[in-house]
Amino acid sequence: MPSAEEIRDGQRAAWAGLSASWEKWDTIILDQLGPVGAAMIDRLGIAEDQQHLDIASGTGEPGLSVAKLAPRGRVVLTDLSPEMLAVAARRAKAQGTTNIETKVCSADDLPFPDATFDSVSVRFGYMFFPDLARATAEFARVLEPGGRLCASVWIRPEDNPWTTIAMQAIATAVATPPPDPDRPNMYRCAAPGFIGALYERAGLRDVDEWDVGIELVTRSPEEYWEMTADHVSLVAAALRQVDEPARQRIRAHAIEKVSAYAGDGTVRVPGVARCIVGTR
């Protein structure tokens, strides 16, 4: 079994390779995941002078949205991947957002003193941390007393056809064993109460969770496939294992299945995320 550092090294390499695709599809991704970020921010109680930490920031959300609500505050965007954070910095510059800084670091070894931040957000990062308990303890440590932590994770694959359509298409050509529940994977934290239990063990209180619906909206089934193959880590990794004829068969299968969600000039594929909030 790989060590935590070996897992992180693999993740750094994977996200470095995907950063350009995330920037390419930025507008569609922002629209898809926007409802989740908005729901998280709503429960964090952002003040004008908020000191906020965004974990696994990727291309910058929801941290950049928090920064707009806290013009006299500070937002620190963190991620394992400097390439992803470079995209976030470019987005901040384009928006004229100046009250942010970026920091490359691991979620389970944060380079900040105790009680530094009023709030912490983790949008779709939890599932990929090698040591979930250690990371949660770090989030609690850097929170001020009374500060809030809010995270989001994906729930069951069957509730997220926007990704399962692609993975089922890949399974027609590639053997895909079930993921190890003890290792990072997209649905590792799907069970109700899973993240809440980590919060409580880290000393957080008033834990609450709720589900948020999303939609991946593209202009055509073909655009759905191009985008998904480009930026979803599971899909991109699987496609690297097959030759071009197999890729074309996978593509055709995915386009056929996702066409069921087409209408009125768009393709709208639903999904569901779970948000979890707790207070130190």
C-alpha positions in Angstrom: 0.0 0.0 0.0 1.4 3.4 -0.9 2.4 5.8 1.8 0.6 9.1 2.4 3.4 11.0 0.8 3.4 8.7 -2.2 -0.3 9.3 -2.6 0.2 13.1 -2.4 3.0 12.9 -5.0 0.7 11.1 -7.4 -2.0 13.7 -6.7 0.4 16.6 -7.4 1.3 15.1 -10.7 -2.3 14.3 -11.7 -3.6 17.8 -10.9 -0.6 19.5 -12.6 -1.7 17.6 -15.7 -5.3 18.6 -15.3 -4.8 22.3 -14.5 -5.0 23.5 -18.1 -8.2 21.6 -18.7 -9.8 23.1 -15.6 -8.9 26.5 -16.8 -10.3 25.7 -20.3 -13.6 24.6 -18.9 -13.7 27.1 -16.1 -17.1 28.7 -17.0 -19.0 25.4 -17.2 -17.4 24.1 -14.0 -18.2 27.3 -12.1 -21.8 27.1 -13.2 -22.0 23.4 -12.2 -20.4 23.7 -8.8 -21.7 27.3 -8.0 -24.7 26.1 -6.0 -22.5 24.1 -3.7 -20.1 27.0 -3.0 -23.0 29.4 -2.4 -24.6 26.9 0.1 -21.3 26.6 2.0 -20.7 30.3 2.1 -24.2 30.9 3.4 -23.5 28.8 6.5 -20.0 30.3 7.1 -21.3 33.7 8.1 -18.8 35.8 6.2 -18.0 39.2 7.7 -16.3 42.2 5.9 -13.1 41.5 7.8 -13.2 37.7 7.7 -10.0 35.7 7.9 -10.7 32.7 5.7 -8.8 29.6 4.7 -9.8 27.6 1.6 -8.5 24.1 1.5 -8.0 22.2 -1.8 -8.8 25.4 -3.6 -7.9 24.2 -7.1 -8.8 27.1 -9.4 -10.0 29.3 -6.5 -13.6 28.5 -5.5 -15.3 29.1 -3.1 -12.4 31.2 -1.8 -12.5 33.9 -4.4 -16.3 34.3 -3.7 -15.5 34.7 0.0 -12.9 37.3 -0.8 -15.5 39.5 -2.5 -17.7 39.3 0.6 -14.8 40.2 2.9 -13.1 43.3 1.3 -11.4 44.2 4.6 -10.5 40.6 5.3 -8.0 38.0 4.0 -8.5 34.8 2.1 -5.7 32.2 1.9 -6.1 29.6 -1.0 -4.2 26.4 -0.4 -3.7 23.4 -2.6 -1.1 20.6 -3.3 -0.8 21.8 -6.9 1.0 25.0 -7.7 -0.4 24.8 -11.2 -4.0 24.8 -10.0 -3.2 27.7 -7.7 -1.7 29.6 -10.6 -5.0 29.4 -12.3 -6.7 30.7 -9.2 -4.3 33.6 -9.1 -5.0 34.5 -12.7 -8.7 34.4 -12.0 -8.3 36.7 -9.0 -6.3 39.2 -11.0 -8.9 39.2 -13.8 -11.6 39.9 -11.3 -9.6 42.6 -9.5 -9.6 40.6 -6.3 -6.5 41.6 -4.2 -7.3 40.3 -0.7 -6.1 36.8 -1.4 -2.9 34.9 -1.2 -2.0 31.4 -2.3 0.0 28.7 -0.4 1.1 25.3 -1.7 0.7 22.9 1.2 -0.9 19.6 2.3 -4.2 19.7 4.1 -2.9 17.6 7.0 0.1 19.8 7.7 -1.0 23.4 7.5 1.7 26.1 7.9 -0.5 28.4 10.1 -0.6 29.0 13.9 -3.4 27.9 16.0 -6.7 29.9 15.9 -5.7 31.9 12.8 -8.9 31.9 10.8 -12.6 32.7 11.3 -13.7 30.1 8.8 -12.4 27.2 6.7 -13.9 25.8 3.5 -13.2 22.5 1.8 -15.1 22.1 -1.4 -14.7 18.6 -2.9 -11.2 18.0 -1.3 -12.0 15.7 1.6 -12.3 12.5 -0.5 -8.7 12.8 -1.6 -6.9 13.4 1.7 -4.7 10.4 2.7 -5.4 10.9 6.4 -8.9 12.2 6.9 -8.7 12.4 10.7 -5.4 14.3 10.7 -6.6 16.8 8.1 -9.8 17.4 10.1 -7.7 18.0 13.3 -5.7 20.5 11.4 -8.8 22.4 10.2 -10.1 22.6 13.8 -6.6 23.7 15.1 -6.4 26.7 12.8 -9.9 27.9 13.5 -10.7 30.6 16.1 -13.0 29.5 18.9 -16.5 29.9 17.4 -15.2 29.7 13.9 -16.9 27.4 11.4 -15.7 24.7 9.1 -17.8 23.8 6.0 -17.0 21.1 3.5 -18.7 19.4 0.6 -18.4 15.9 -0.8 -20.1 13.9 -3.5 -22.8 11.4 -2.5 -23.6 8.1 -4.1 -22.5 7.4 -7.7 -26.1 6.6 -8.7 -27.1 10.2 -7.7 -24.4 11.7 -9.9 -25.0 10.5 -13.5 -22.8 13.5 -14.7 -19.8 11.3 -13.8 -21.2 7.8 -13.7 -22.2 7.9 -17.4 -18.5 8.5 -18.3 -17.3 5.8 -15.9 -19.8 3.3 -17.2 -18.7 4.0 -20.7 -15.1 3.4 -19.7 -16.0 0.1 -18.1 -17.0 -1.2 -21.5 -13.4 -1.2 -22.5 -11.3 -1.1 -19.3 -11.5 -3.3 -16.2 -12.4 -1.0 -13.3 -12.2 -2.7 -9.9 -14.3 -1.1 -7.1 -12.4 1.6 -5.3 -10.7 0.8 -2.0 -12.9 2.6 0.6 -9.8 3.3 2.7 -8.0 5.2 -0.1 -8.7 8.4 -1.8 -11.5 8.2 -4.3 -14.4 10.5 -5.5 -17.1 8.7 -3.4 -15.1 7.8 -0.3 -17.0 10.2 1.9 -20.5 9.6 0.5 -22.1 7.9 3.6 -24.4 10.2 5.7 -22.7 11.3 8.8 -19.2 10.2 7.7 -17.7 13.7 7.7 -19.8 14.8 10.6 -18.2 12.0 12.7 -14.7 13.3 11.8 -15.8 16.8 12.8 -17.0 15.6 16.2 -13.9 13.6 16.9 -11.9 16.8 16.2 -13.9 18.7 18.8 -16.3 20.5 16.6 -19.9 21.1 17.7 -23.3 22.0 16.2 -22.6 19.7 13.3 -25.2 19.8 10.5 -25.3 18.3 7.0 -27.6 18.8 4.0 -27.7 17.9 0.3 -27.4 20.3 -2.6 -28.4 19.6 -6.2 -26.3 20.6 -9.1 -26.4 20.4 -12.9 -23.7 20.0 -15.5 -24.9 22.0 -18.5 -23.3 21.7 -21.9 -24.3 22.6 -25.4 -24.3 19.1 -26.8 -23.6 15.4 -25.8 -20.3 15.8 -27.7 -19.3 18.8 -25.5 -20.3 16.8 -22.4 -17.8 14.1 -23.4 -15.0 16.4 -24.4 -15.3 18.3 -21.1 -15.6 15.3 -18.9 -12.7 13.5 -20.6 -10.6 16.6 -20.2 -11.1 17.5 -16.5 -12.5 14.6 -14.4 -9.5 12.9 -12.9 -11.0 9.4 -12.9 -12.0 9.6 -16.5 -8.7 11.2 -17.7 -6.7 8.5 -15.9 -8.7 5.7 -17.3 -8.5 7.0 -20.9 -4.7 7.0 -20.7 -4.8 3.2 -20.4 -6.5 2.5 -23.7 -5.7 2.9 -27.4 -7.4 5.3 -29.8 -10.0 2.8 -31.2 -11.1 2.0 -27.6 -11.3 5.7 -26.8 -13.6 6.2 -29.7 -15.9 3.3 -28.6 -16.0 4.8 -25.1 -16.8 8.2 -26.4 -19.6 6.9 -28.6 -21.1 5.0 -25.6 -21.0 8.0 -23.3 -22.5 10.3 -26.0 -25.4 7.8 -26.6 -26.2 7.6 -22.8 -25.9 11.3 -22.0 -28.2 12.1 -25.0 -31.1 11.1 -22.7 -30.5 14.4 -20.9 -30.6 16.6 -24.0 -33.3 19.1 -24.8 -33.9 22.7 -25.7 -30.4 23.0 -27.1 -28.6 21.9 -24.0 -27.6 18.8 -22.1 -28.4 19.0 -18.4 -27.0 16.2 -16.3 -27.9 16.2 -12.6 -25.9 15.5 -9.5 -26.0 15.8 -5.7 -23.4 16.9 -3.2 -23.5 16.9 0.6 -22.4 19.9 2.7 -21.3 19.6 6.3 -20.8 22.5 8.7 -19.5 22.5 12.3 -18.3 25.1 14.8 -15.2 25.0 16.9 
